[in-house]
Amino acid sequence: MTEERAQRHLAVILAADVVGYSRLMEQHEADTFAQLRMHRRELFEPEINKHRGRIFKLMGDGLLAEFGSVADAVECAVVLQRGMAERNNGVSIERRIDVRIGINLGDVIVEGEDRHGEGVNIACRLQQLAESGGICVSGKVAKEVEKKLAFGFESMGEQKVKNIAEPIPTFRVKLEGPPTRRPSMRRRILPWQAVAAAVIAIILIVGTWFAYVQTGPPAQTPIATVPSVAVLPFDNMSGDSAMAYFADGVSEDIISMLSRSPDVLVVARNSSFTYKGKATDARQIGKELNVGYVLEGSVRKEADKVRIVAQLIDAKTGEHVWAERFDKTGTDPWALQDEVTGKIIGALTGEKGQLKQAQYHDAWGKDSANLQEYDYYLRGHALFMQFTAEGVEQAGQIWEEGLAKFPNSALLQVNLGWYHMGLAYNGFSNDPTSDFRKAGELVRQALAHPNLSPLERRLCHWLFAYVNLWERKFDQALKEAETAKSLAPYDAFMIGDLSTVLYASGRPMQAVEWADTGRARDPANAAYYNGAKGWALEIAGKPQESLAALDSGMTWGDLLPFVRAIVLVRLNRIDEARAEVKKGLAVDSSYTQAKWRKINIYSDPSILDNEVADLARAGLPEK
């Protein structure tokens, strides 16, 4: 068939290949081939089909796919790269498989099931321009979808590529908001880390909001500096008038759910909904409503599939801070509303939340002489989130400096309490008993303040649950955990973390429920919640289920290998248990049977006795 007589049509071409494929095959041929085939079968093929694409050519290290929709192709590419990032989590640099993707909209030649021509060639060239784990698109693609999708595009200028006469306007897809430093999680990520995660929107009832606008908040209180957000009514993109009520319901649910979060302020529905159906500029809304961020989104229903896109915008600059897409399938969209909005809340208030990261940047940009109490809190928090011994120590120093400047600050008192709790619970302390005691003293000082802000109350009750656990007041520990949950019922991270208090206080199956709640609402931190769940199941006497959860919870660093060792001993897999103990000691050689007894507390003493006995069989030294 000659090119002149060949059938042609306009198509969107996605080209993907593996970065450093030859090196990987040379060093780890069998493993690389198996991993690549698994990624293709479990991720690439299902997602391409799901986004109405079709793979028309497979190569050793890549593939070519055709889509009828530019939006579908770009969304698919983003899902693929995020999926690969998750799969690479914890994989060594030498063995990880990174992919680069190029997308072009152009004329292609149809030859049976194959496609070729300039439209395909440009996609392949764009793929070569993409960075590892990145996506490059042509100017045609970016122009087609820049106002339709939640993803941003960064210009790379016009690129001259091989065998293409004219330079190609090229854009890089911005997969996420501003870059954040991934914390190195060790042992239990303590409950107060969720404060760093609580990032998006709280509503004030109309009267309270107008009082705030007219009089302003009290001076030098954390509530004066927490992020402020307006949640706009979501757009109905379905062409179905019934879905307009659903779109409004999603927005209202987000406002209602976030109204229980103590870490941010959100303007009331009556104010934000005045922008419904109007062309909006986030910067203008920010000025009119006196907020720092705007949350907007859209709802689209096709057959039995509902797609919700949400995006957070910096009202000062107009730049996107965060964006995500949520897909659910079902015949009754109303039945999906709670689940989808719950996931939006979890994504926005997760441990990697972008608002808190922006606040860290602002705090560290200030001269130390001008720091306020909330700035000290943020500076210390940013270091504490690194979850290393050095980071925790530096956080404690900053909070002590802040408390010297603001001696009556309940916020800094409770955070300094978390510093001591962090030292003790994570094995960083030379005297855990002393640090547990100091944590108790500080949280009681903070609770004695007559007018605590919502943020301070939640932090206090959260910490007090752990203090009561250490003091072996197990009923009171459970009561404090429930109180903290009532103060922030949609805080996924806090609820998941407090599962620790539940299983230590004799409620392991309730702990499993709370860990599952955290994972469902905050999937980005699934490994953490799985670790908590696995520990709870170990205590509940379900070793096989425990091991399955622990296998996905290894980001806890130095602690989970010992829990895995306990479970493996109970499954009579002694050699594997010994290997896990060696792995844990390689991270922190100070662990002994005696140390395990010092840092772990249970309402039933036999639980600790049995754990220590199992660790002894696995080779953990006595002292």
C-alpha positions in Angstrom: 0.0 0.0 0.0 1.5 3.3 -1.0 1.5 6.3 1.3 -0.6 8.3 -1.2 -3.4 5.7 -1.3 -3.2 4.9 2.4 -6.1 5.8 4.7 -5.4 8.8 7.0 -7.0 10.2 10.0 -6.4 12.6 12.9 -5.3 10.7 16.1 -3.7 11.2 19.5 -0.6 9.1 19.8 1.0 8.2 23.1 4.6 6.9 23.0 6.2 5.4 26.1 9.5 3.8 26.8 11.8 2.7 29.7 14.6 4.9 30.7 18.0 3.1 30.7 16.5 -0.1 29.4 19.8 -1.5 28.0 21.6 -0.9 31.4 18.7 -2.6 33.3 18.7 -5.6 31.0 22.5 -5.9 31.2 22.5 -5.9 35.0 19.3 -7.6 35.9 17.9 -9.2 32.7 15.4 -11.7 34.1 14.1 -9.4 36.8 13.8 -6.4 34.5 11.9 -8.5 31.9 9.5 -9.9 34.5 8.9 -6.5 36.1 8.3 -4.8 32.8 5.8 -7.4 31.8 4.1 -7.1 35.1 3.8 -3.3 34.8 2.5 -3.6 31.3 -0.1 -6.3 32.2 -1.3 -4.7 35.6 -1.0 -1.0 34.9 -0.4 0.1 31.3 -2.9 -2.2 29.4 -5.8 -1.8 31.9 -5.4 2.0 32.1 -5.1 2.5 28.4 -8.2 0.5 27.8 -10.0 2.3 30.6 -9.2 5.6 28.9 -10.5 4.3 25.6 -7.1 3.9 24.1 -5.6 1.1 22.0 -2.1 -0.3 22.0 -1.1 -0.8 18.4 2.6 -1.6 18.8 4.7 -3.2 21.5 8.5 -2.9 21.5 11.0 -4.4 23.9 11.1 -1.4 26.1 8.0 0.5 25.2 4.7 0.9 23.4 2.6 3.1 21.1 -1.1 3.7 21.7 -3.8 5.6 19.9 -6.6 7.6 21.5 -9.6 9.4 20.0 -9.5 12.0 22.7 -6.7 14.3 23.7 -8.1 14.6 27.3 -8.2 10.8 27.6 -4.6 10.5 26.4 -3.2 13.1 28.8 -5.2 11.8 31.8 -4.1 8.3 31.0 -0.4 9.4 30.9 -0.7 11.1 34.2 -2.3 8.0 35.8 0.5 5.8 34.3 3.3 8.0 35.7 1.7 8.2 39.1 1.1 4.5 39.1 4.8 3.9 38.2 5.9 6.3 41.0 3.9 4.2 43.5 5.3 1.0 42.2 8.8 2.3 42.5 8.3 3.4 46.1 11.0 1.5 48.1 12.7 0.1 45.1 16.5 0.7 44.9 17.7 3.2 42.2 19.6 0.4 40.4 16.4 -1.7 39.9 13.6 0.8 39.5 11.9 1.0 36.2 11.2 4.6 35.1 9.2 5.6 32.1 9.0 8.7 29.9 6.0 9.5 27.8 5.3 11.7 24.7 1.9 12.7 23.3 1.1 14.3 20.0 -2.1 15.2 18.1 -1.6 14.8 14.4 -2.3 13.1 11.1 -1.4 9.3 11.0 -1.4 6.7 8.3 -3.6 3.7 8.9 -2.2 0.4 7.8 -4.3 -2.4 9.2 -3.9 -2.3 13.0 -0.7 -0.3 12.7 -0.2 3.5 12.6 2.7 5.5 11.3 3.6 8.8 9.7 4.6 12.1 11.1 2.0 12.1 13.8 3.6 9.0 15.3 7.1 10.2 14.7 6.6 13.4 16.6 5.1 11.5 19.6 8.2 9.4 19.7 10.5 12.5 19.6 8.5 14.1 22.4 8.9 11.0 24.4 12.7 11.3 24.0 12.5 14.9 25.3 10.6 13.9 28.5 12.5 13.5 31.7 12.5 10.3 33.7 9.0 9.8 35.1 7.8 12.8 33.0 5.4 13.6 30.2 6.0 15.9 27.2 3.2 17.0 24.8 3.1 19.0 21.6 1.7 22.5 21.6 -1.5 21.1 19.8 -2.1 18.8 22.8 -1.6 21.5 25.4 -3.8 24.0 23.6 -6.6 21.4 23.3 -6.8 20.5 27.0 -5.2 23.3 29.0 -8.6 24.6 30.2 -10.3 21.3 30.4 -8.0 19.3 32.7 -6.7 19.9 36.2 -3.1 19.4 35.1 -0.8 22.4 34.4 1.6 22.7 31.4 5.0 24.2 31.5 6.5 25.5 28.2 9.8 24.0 27.0 9.9 26.3 24.0 10.2 25.2 20.4 12.3 22.0 20.1 14.1 20.9 16.9 14.0 17.1 16.6 15.4 14.6 14.2 13.6 14.1 10.9 11.0 16.8 11.5 11.5 19.9 9.4 9.8 22.5 11.7 10.5 23.1 15.4 7.8 21.7 17.7 6.2 23.8 20.4 6.7 21.5 23.4 5.2 21.5 26.9 6.0 19.5 30.1 3.0 18.2 32.0 3.1 19.3 35.7 2.1 16.1 37.4 1.7 17.7 40.8 1.8 21.0 42.6 5.0 22.6 44.0 7.6 20.0 44.8 7.7 18.7 48.3 10.3 16.8 50.2 9.2 13.3 50.9 9.6 12.7 54.6 11.6 9.6 55.7 9.0 7.9 57.9 10.5 5.9 60.8 8.5 3.8 63.2 5.1 5.2 64.0 4.5 8.5 62.3 3.2 10.2 65.3 -0.4 11.6 65.4 0.7 15.2 65.4 2.2 14.8 61.9 -1.3 14.9 60.6 -1.3 18.6 61.6 1.3 19.1 58.8 -1.1 17.2 56.6 -4.3 19.1 57.4 -4.3 21.4 54.4 -7.6 22.5 53.1 -10.8 24.2 53.9 -13.0 24.8 56.9 -16.2 26.7 56.8 -17.4 29.2 59.4 -21.1 29.6 59.9 -22.2 32.9 58.4 -22.4 35.0 61.5 -18.9 33.9 62.7 -17.4 34.5 59.3 -18.8 38.1 59.2 -17.5 38.7 62.7 -14.1 37.5 61.6 -14.1 39.8 58.5 -15.2 42.8 60.5 -13.1 42.5 63.6 -10.3 40.1 62.7 -9.1 37.3 64.8 -7.3 37.8 68.2 -3.6 38.8 67.9 -0.9 36.1 68.0 -3.1 33.1 67.9 -2.7 30.2 65.5 -6.2 30.7 64.2 -5.0 34.0 62.8 -2.4 32.4 60.5 -4.0 29.1 59.4 -4.8 28.8 55.7 -8.0 30.3 54.5 -10.0 28.8 51.6 -13.1 29.4 49.5 -14.8 26.3 48.1 -16.6 27.2 44.8 -19.6 25.3 43.5 -18.4 22.5 41.2 -19.3 22.8 37.6 -21.7 20.3 36.0 -20.0 19.1 32.7 -22.5 16.4 32.0 -25.2 18.1 30.0 -27.6 16.5 32.5 -29.5 19.0 34.6 -30.0 16.5 37.3 -26.3 16.3 37.8 -26.2 20.0 38.7 -27.7 19.1 42.1 -25.1 16.4 42.5 -22.3 18.9 41.7 -23.6 21.3 44.3 -24.0 18.5 46.7 -20.3 17.6 46.3 -19.2 21.1 47.0 -21.5 21.4 50.0 -20.3 18.1 51.4 -16.7 19.2 51.1 -17.5 22.4 52.9 -19.5 20.6 55.6 -16.8 17.9 56.1 -14.0 20.4 56.3 -15.9 22.6 58.7 -14.8 20.1 61.3 -11.1 20.5 60.6 -9.4 22.9 63.1 -6.4 23.7 60.9 -7.9 26.0 58.2 -10.6 28.6 57.7 -13.1 28.5 54.9 -15.6 31.1 53.8 -19.2 30.1 54.2 -21.3 28.6 51.5 -23.5 31.7 51.2 -20.4 33.7 50.1 -18.6 31.2 47.9 -21.8 30.1 46.0 -22.4 33.7 44.8 -19.8 32.8 42.1 -21.9 29.9 40.7 -22.1 30.0 36.9 -19.8 33.0 36.6 -16.4 33.3 35.0 -14.1 33.5 37.9 -10.5 34.6 38.6 -9.0 33.0 41.7 -7.0 36.1 42.4 -10.1 38.3 42.4 -12.0 35.9 44.5 -9.1 35.9 47.0 -9.3 39.6 47.3 -13.1 39.7 47.6 -13.4 36.9 50.1 -10.1 37.5 51.9 -8.8 34.0 51.4 -5.5 32.6 50.4 -6.7 29.6 48.3 -9.6 28.7 46.1 -10.9 25.1 45.6 -12.8 24.5 42.4 -13.8 21.5 40.3 -16.2 19.8 38.0 -18.4 16.8 37.8 -19.0 14.7 34.6 -21.3 11.7 34.2 -21.0 9.3 31.3 -23.2 6.2 31.4 -22.6 4.7 34.9 -19.3 6.5 35.4 -18.9 9.7 37.5 -15.7 11.7 37.2 -14.9 14.5 39.6 -11.9 16.8 39.1 -10.8 19.1 41.9 -8.1 21.7 41.9 -6.6 24.0 44.6 -5.4 27.4 43.4 -3.2 29.9 45.2 -5.3 33.1 45.3 -2.3 35.3 45.4 -0.6 34.1 42.2 -3.4 32.2 40.4 -1.1 29.1 40.2 -2.4 25.6 40.7 -1.2 24.1 44.0 -2.9 20.7 43.7 -5.1 18.8 41.4 -6.6 15.4 41.2 -9.2 13.3 39.4 -11.6 10.8 41.0 -13.5 8.2 39.1 -16.4 6.1 40.4 -18.7 3.7 38.8 -22.4 3.1 39.8 -25.9 3.6 38.6 -26.9 5.9 41.5 -24.6 9.0 41.6 -26.0 10.1 44.9 -24.8 6.9 46.5 -21.3 7.8 45.4 -21.3 11.3 46.8 -20.1 10.5 50.3 -17.4 8.1 49.1 -15.9 10.5 46.5 -16.0 13.6 48.7 -14.4 11.6 51.5 -11.5 10.8 49.2 -11.2 14.4 48.2 -11.0 15.4 51.9 -8.4 12.7 52.4 -6.3 13.8 49.4 -6.4 17.4 50.5 -5.6 16.8 54.1 -3.1 14.0 53.6 0.4 14.0 55.1 1.7 15.5 51.8 -0.7 18.4 51.7 0.5 21.3 49.7 -0.8 24.2 51.8 1.3 23.2 54.8 4.3 23.0 52.5 3.7 26.5 51.3 3.4 27.7 54.9 6.8 26.0 55.7 8.3 28.0 52.9 6.9 31.3 54.1 8.0 30.6 57.7 11.6 29.7 56.7 11.7 32.9 54.5 11.2 35.1 57.5 13.9 36.7 59.6 14.1 35.0 63.0 13.6 38.3 64.7 10.2 38.6 63.1 8.9 35.1 63.9 5.5 34.7 65.5 4.4 31.8 67.6 2.8 30.1 64.6 6.0 30.5 62.6 7.9 28.7 65.3 5.4 25.9 65.1 5.7 25.6 61.4 9.5 25.7 61.3 9.8 23.0 63.9 7.1 21.0 62.2 8.9 21.0 58.9 12.0 19.5 60.5 10.0 17.0 62.6 8.3 15.7 59.5 11.7 14.5 58.3 11.4 11.9 61.1 15.1 11.5 61.7 16.8 11.8 65.0 18.5 15.0 63.8 15.2 16.5 62.5 13.4 15.7 65.8 16.2 17.3 67.8 16.2 20.4 65.7 12.4 20.7 65.9 12.7 20.5 69.7 15.3 23.3 69.7 13.1 25.6 67.6 10.0 25.0 69.8 12.1 25.7 72.9 13.3 29.0 71.4 9.7 29.8 70.5 8.4 29.0 74.0 11.1 31.3 75.5 9.7 34.1 73.4 6.0 33.1 73.9 6.0 31.5 77.3 2.2 31.2 77.5 1.8 29.6 74.1 -0.3 26.4 74.4 0.5 25.6 70.8 4.3 25.5 71.5 3.8 23.7 74.8 1.9 20.9 73.1 4.3 20.6 70.2 7.2 20.5 72.6 5.3 17.7 74.3 5.1 15.9 70.9 8.9 16.3 70.6 9.4 14.4 73.8 6.9 11.8 72.8 8.6 11.4 69.5 11.9 10.8 71.1 10.5 8.1 73.3 8.2 6.3 70.9 10.7 6.2 68.1 13.7 4.9 70.0 15.6 8.2 69.7 15.7 8.8 73.5 18.4 7.8 75.9 15.8 8.0 78.7 12.3 7.1 77.3 10.8 7.2 80.8 11.9 10.8 81.3 10.7 11.9 77.9 7.3 10.2 78.4 7.0 12.1 81.7 7.9 15.5 80.1 5.4 14.9 77.4 2.7 14.5 80.0 3.7 17.6 81.9 3.7 19.7 78.8 0.3 18.5 77.5 -1.3 19.1 80.9 0.1 22.7 80.9 -1.4 23.3 77.5 -4.8 21.8 78.5 -4.9 24.2 81.5 -5.2 27.2 79.2 -8.8 28.6 79.3 -9.2 29.5 75.6 -7.6 26.9 73.4 -8.1 27.2 69.7 -9.5 24.2 67.8 -6.1 23.3 66.5 -4.6 23.4 70.0 -7.5 21.3 71.4 -7.1 18.6 68.8 -3.3 18.4 69.3 -3.7 18.2 73.0 -6.3 15.5 73.1 -4.3 13.6 70.5 -1.1 13.7 72.5 -3.0 13.1 75.8 -4.3 9.8 74.4 -0.6 8.7 74.1 0.3 10.1 77.5 -2.5 8.2 79.2 -1.4 5.1 77.3 2.1 5.4 78.7 0.6 6.0 82.2 -1.4 2.8 81.7 -4.7 4.6 82.1 -6.1 2.6 79.2 -9.8 3.7 79.6 -8.8 7.3 79.7 -6.5 6.8 76.6 -9.4 5.4 74.7 -11.6 8.3 75.8 -9.0 10.9 74.7 -8.7 9.1 71.3 -12.4 9.4 70.8 -12.4 13.0 71.9 -9.7 13.8 69.3 -11.7 12.1 66.6 -14.8 14.0 67.5 -12.9 17.3 67.1 -11.7 16.3 63.6 -13.9 13.4 62.4 -12.6 13.6 58.8 -8.9 13.8 59.6 -7.8 10.6 58.0 -4.3 10.7 59.3 -5.2 11.3 62.9 -7.8 8.5 62.9 -5.4 6.1 61.3 -2.6 6.9 63.7 -4.8 6.6 66.8 -5.4 3.0 65.9 -2.1 2.6 67.8 -3.8 3.7 71.0 -6.7 1.4 70.3 -4.8 -1.8 69.8 -2.5 -1.1 72.7 -5.5 -0.5 74.9 -7.2 -3.8 74.1 -9.3 -3.0 71.0 -7.3 -4.4 68.1 -10.2 -5.0 65.7 -11.5 -1.4 66.2 -7.9 -0.4 65.5 -8.1 -2.3 62.2 -11.3 -0.3 61.3 -9.6 3.0 62.1 -6.6 2.1 60.0 -8.8 1.1 57.1 -10.6 4.4 57.4 -7.3 6.3 57.2 -6.2 4.3 54.1 -9.6 4.8 52.3 -9.5 8.5 52.7 -5.7 9.0 52.4 -4.5 6.4 49.9 -1.2 8.3 49.5 -0.2 7.0 52.9 -1.6 3.5 52.6 1.7 1.9 53.6 1.5 3.7 57.0 -2.0 2.6 57.7 -1.2 -0.9 56.5 1.6 -1.0 59.1 -0.8 0.0 61.9 -3.3 -2.6 60.6 -0.7 -5.3 60.5 0.3 -4.6 64.1 -3.3 -4.7 65.3 -3.9 -8.0 63.5 -0.8 -9.4 65.1 -2.2 -8.5 68.5 -5.6 -9.9 67.5 -4.0 -13.3 66.8 -4.4 -13.2 63.0 -0.8 -13.8 61.8 -1.5 -14.6 58.2 -3.7 -11.5 57.8 -1.2 -9.4 59.7 1.7 -10.4 57.4 -0.3 -9.5 54.3 -0.9 -6.0 55.7 2.7 -5.6 56.9 4.0 -6.6 53.5 2.6 -3.2 52.3 3.7 -1.2 55.3 7.5 -1.2 55.1 7.8 2.6 55.1 7.8 2.5 58.9 11.5 1.9 58.7 13.3 0.4 61.8 10.2 -0.9 63.6 8.1 -3.0 61.3 10.9 -5.6 60.6 10.6 -6.6 64.2 6.8 -6.8 64.0 7.2 -9.0 60.9 9.7 -11.1 62.8 7.1 -11.7 65.5 4.5 -12.7 63.0 6.9 -15.0 61.1 7.8 -16.8 64.3 4.2 -17.5 64.9 3.9 -18.9 61.4 6.9 -21.1 62.1 9.1 -19.3 59.5 12.1 -18.9 61.8 14.8 -18.3 59.2 12.7 -15.5 57.6 12.1 -14.0 61.1 15.8 -14.0 61.8 16.4 -12.1 58.5 13.8 -9.5 59.6 15.6 -8.9 62.9 18.9 -8.5 61.1 17.2 -6.0 58.8 15.9 -4.0 61.7 19.2 -4.0 63.6 20.9 -2.8 60.4 18.8 0.3 60.6 19.1 0.8 64.4 21.5 -1.5 66.3 20.3 -0.3 69.7 17.2 -2.4 69.6 17.1 -5.2 72.3 14.4 -7.2 74.1 14.8 -4.7 77.0 14.3 -1.7 74.7 11.2 -3.3 73.1 9.7 -3.6 76.6 10.5 0.1 77.3 8.8 1.6 74.3 5.8 -0.7 73.9 2.8 -0.7 76.3 -0.3 -2.9 76.2 -3.3 -3.3 78.5 -2.7 -7.0 78.5 0.9 -7.6 79.8 1.0 -11.1 78.2 1.0 -9.4 74.7 4.3 -7.8 75.4 5.7 -11.0 77.0 4.8 -13.0 74.0 6.3 -10.5 71.6 9.6 -10.4 73.4 9.7 -14.2 73.5 9.1 -14.4 69.8 11.8 -11.7 69.1 14.2 -13.8 71.3 13.5 -16.8 69.1 14.2 -14.6 66.1 17.6 -13.6 67.5 17.0 -10.1 69.0 19.6 -9.6 71.8 18.3 -9.5 75.4 20.3 -6.3 76.3 
